[in-house]
Structure formats: C-alpha cells, structure tokens
Amino acid sequence: MKPELPRRPEFFSGLPADIAARLVARATPVKLNPDQTLFLAGDPGDGCYMIDEGVLKVEMASESGINRILAILRPGTVVGELSLIDGRPRSASVAALKASRLRFISRAAFDDLVAGDLASMRMVAALLAGRLRDTNLALASSNFMPVKGRVAVALVALAEGFGQPVGPGRTLIKVRLSQSDIAAMAGVSRETASRVLNDWLRKGDISRLAGYYCIERPAAIEQAAG
C-alpha cells in the first residue's frame, strides 16, 4: 500500500512525486490528547508535522505577555515547516484543541531527500516567504482595527475554515473554542472579547449550539469585520 501523500498541495506539489512519497514513507506517527502541547516556542526546530486528524492552535506570547493565536489548523495542513529551512528554535507554540493524529517529518529526512534538489528548495523557500509575508501583513493590519472588528475577523476566519451550514444563512463553527481562544485570535483581552460576543448573542447575530458558536446573521458579522 502506497503512503498517502500530504494533503497540503501548496506545500508539497512542487516536489517531485518520488521525493514527496519517500518523505511521507519516512514520517513517524504522533498522537495528541486534547490540550496537549506539541511544542513550545524556543524548542528545537527539528522538523514539521502533517495533520491527519484533529485541530491544533498556533500561538505566540506578545511583549505584554498576552497570548496571540496566529492560526487554527485542521487536517490536511502542515505545521512547523519553517524549521525545514532554517533549523532554528520554534518561534511559536502549538497545542491540540481536540484529539489529533499527525505525522512527523524530521529535518534530517528533509535534508537527505530534498536539500540536494535546488529547484525543490527554491520552491519551498518561496512558499515559506509568502506565508510569512501574509502573516505579517495580517497581524499589522489587525492592529489598526477596532476591537469589534478584530473579533469579527476571527469569527469569519473560523467560519471559513470550520463552518458547516445548519440552515438558511446559518453557519456552525464546528470547533470548540473558549472566549479566551477567540480573544487570543483577535489580539484582545478576554474581557473585551466576552463583551463583544455577549453583545452579538443578545442581538441574535450569533448563538451557541451544543457548545459551538453559530453565526446566525453573517451580514452583521462580515460588516463588523470590514
């Protein structure tokens, strides 16, 4: 049985098929329990992880000590890939939001199979540079938004990544997140996020269904997101 190729075409599609297959063949399985840490900022950058099942969050502490969630990752994505290029310590922390299954590709395996292929290395480097640029632009632009807009942007992003339609115009965000998690995504305090979310709950713009947030009036949230 051939190993399954990673479901992250923008990261692996530029690699020759045989190299991609051999990378996956050398990957080792990893299991995480809910709330279990995969790695912390400052840990050795020894490879990347492909997410096969579950949900992970990527977070970083700001200078003021407040955690900022940079991304919520679902199956088919890769985390920690920057270490494949620079081998430096992790720049952010990653933890599971629910039980997760991953596959680990070591930097040694990557170097062994890819480092000698100049075209592949250029492709990977260009992709990583683009992702870093997009992340920096998103963080910079959010700093100029009002707090309600930041929370709205977080909900819209979650709906795009994890949304499931549950009726005309209604979208259930099928990942369990606390108000603290949403605050960390928006880069605001938990108290501020709570105030904004509770205001939308009172207005009926959002609701809570079985522990999940549901966007009831997408137009209102999208308008707040700008």
C-alpha positions in Angstrom: 0.0 0.0 0.0 1.5 3.3 -1.1 1.8 6.0 1.6 -0.8 8.7 1.5 0.5 12.0 0.1 0.2 15.0 2.4 -3.0 17.0 1.8 -1.2 20.3 1.5 -0.8 20.8 -2.2 0.7 24.3 -2.0 3.5 22.9 0.2 4.3 19.6 -1.4 3.1 19.8 -5.0 6.3 21.4 -6.2 8.3 18.5 -5.0 9.0 15.6 -7.4 6.4 12.8 -6.8 9.1 10.3 -5.8 10.6 12.7 -3.2 7.2 13.5 -1.7 6.4 9.8 -1.5 9.7 9.0 0.2 9.3 11.9 2.7 5.9 10.5 3.7 7.2 7.0 4.0 9.8 8.2 6.5 7.3 10.1 8.6 6.5 8.9 12.1 3.1 8.9 13.7 2.3 11.2 16.6 -0.9 11.3 18.7 -2.0 14.2 20.9 -4.7 14.4 23.5 -7.0 17.5 23.9 -5.0 20.4 25.3 -1.7 18.5 24.9 1.3 20.6 23.7 3.1 19.6 20.5 6.0 22.0 21.0 6.7 25.3 22.7 8.3 28.5 21.4 12.0 28.0 21.9 12.0 24.3 21.4 14.4 22.8 18.9 13.2 23.1 15.3 13.8 19.5 14.3 11.1 19.0 11.6 7.5 19.6 10.6 4.1 17.8 11.3 1.4 16.9 8.9 -2.1 17.0 10.5 -4.2 13.9 9.6 -6.9 14.3 12.2 -7.9 16.8 14.8 -7.4 20.6 15.3 -4.3 22.5 16.5 -3.7 26.1 17.5 -0.6 28.1 16.9 0.1 30.8 19.5 2.7 33.3 20.5 3.1 35.5 23.5 3.2 39.2 22.9 5.7 41.6 24.5 2.9 42.4 27.1 2.7 38.7 27.9 -0.8 38.2 26.3 -1.0 35.1 24.1 -2.0 35.6 20.5 -3.4 32.7 18.4 -1.9 33.0 15.0 -3.7 30.2 13.4 -6.2 27.3 13.9 -5.1 24.3 11.9 -7.2 21.4 10.6 -6.4 18.1 8.8 -4.5 18.5 5.6 -2.2 21.3 6.8 1.4 21.3 7.9 2.9 23.0 11.0 6.5 23.7 11.9 7.7 23.7 8.3 9.9 26.8 8.7 12.3 24.5 10.7 13.0 22.5 7.5 14.8 25.5 6.1 16.5 27.3 9.0 16.6 24.7 11.8 16.2 27.5 14.3 14.2 27.1 17.6 10.4 27.2 17.3 9.0 30.7 17.0 5.6 29.8 18.3 3.8 27.2 20.5 1.4 24.6 19.1 -1.2 22.6 21.1 -4.1 20.4 20.3 -7.7 21.7 20.7 -9.0 18.1 20.4 -7.6 14.6 20.0 -5.3 14.7 17.0 -3.2 12.4 14.8 -0.1 13.8 13.0 2.9 12.6 11.1 6.4 14.0 11.8 8.9 14.6 9.0 12.4 15.2 10.5 14.7 17.9 9.2 17.3 15.2 8.7 14.9 13.3 6.4 14.1 16.5 4.5 17.8 17.4 4.1 18.6 13.9 2.9 15.8 13.8 0.3 15.3 17.5 -0.7 18.3 19.6 0.2 20.3 18.5 -2.9 17.5 19.4 -5.3 17.9 23.2 -5.9 14.6 23.6 -7.7 12.7 22.0 -4.8 14.5 24.1 -2.2 13.7 27.3 -4.1 10.0 26.3 -4.3 9.8 25.6 -0.5 11.7 28.8 0.3 9.4 30.9 -1.9 6.3 29.3 -0.3 7.5 29.9 3.2 8.5 33.5 2.4 5.0 34.1 1.0 3.3 32.6 4.1 5.5 34.8 6.5 4.6 37.9 4.4 0.9 37.1 4.6 1.1 36.5 8.3 3.0 39.7 9.0 0.5 41.7 6.9 -2.5 40.2 8.6 -1.0 41.0 12.1 -0.1 44.5 11.1 -3.5 45.3 9.6 -5.4 44.0 12.6 -3.5 46.4 14.9 -5.4 49.3 13.2 -8.9 47.7 13.5 -11.4 48.4 16.3 -11.7 45.6 18.8 -15.2 44.6 17.5 -13.6 44.3 14.0 -10.8 42.1 15.3 -13.3 39.7 17.0 -15.4 39.6 13.8 -12.4 38.8 11.6 -11.6 35.9 13.9 -15.2 34.5 13.6 -15.2 34.9 9.9 -11.9 33.1 9.6 -13.2 30.3 11.8 -16.4 30.0 9.8 -14.3 29.8 6.5 -12.2 27.1 8.0 -14.6 25.1 10.1 -18.1 26.3 9.2 -20.9 23.9 8.5 -24.3 25.2 7.2 -27.1 24.4 9.6 -29.9 26.2 7.9 -30.6 29.1 5.6 -27.9 31.7 6.2 -26.6 30.0 9.4 -23.1 28.7 9.9 -22.0 26.5 12.8 -18.3 26.8 13.6 -17.5 23.1 14.3 -14.6 23.6 16.6 -14.9 24.1 20.4 -13.2 27.4 21.4 -13.4 29.3 24.6 -13.8 33.1 24.8 -10.1 33.2 25.7 -9.2 31.4 22.5 -11.2 33.8 20.4 -9.7 36.7 22.3 -6.2 35.3 21.6 -7.1 35.0 17.9 -8.3 38.6 17.8 -5.4 40.0 19.9 -7.7 41.5 22.5 -8.3 40.8 26.2 -10.7 38.0 27.2 -12.9 40.6 28.9 -13.1 42.6 25.7 -13.9 39.5 23.5 -16.5 38.5 26.1 -18.2 41.9 25.9 -18.3 41.8 22.1 -19.5 38.2 21.9 -22.2 38.7 24.5 -23.4 41.8 22.7 -23.8 39.7 19.5 -25.5 36.9 21.4 -28.1 39.4 22.8 -28.7 40.8 19.3 -29.1 37.3 17.8 -26.1 37.8 15.4 -24.6 34.7 16.8 -25.7 31.8 19.1 -24.4 28.9 21.0 -25.4 25.4 19.9 -24.1 22.4 21.9 -21.0 24.3 22.9 -20.2 25.6 19.4 -20.6 29.2 18.1 -23.1 29.6 15.3 -23.2 32.7 13.1 -26.9 33.5 12.7 -26.6 36.7 10.7 -23.4 36.6 8.6 -24.0 40.0 7.1 -23.7 41.7 10.5 -20.5 39.9 11.4 -19.0 40.5 8.0 -19.9 44.1 8.2 -18.1 44.4 11.6 -15.1 42.6 10.0 -14.9 45.3 7.4 
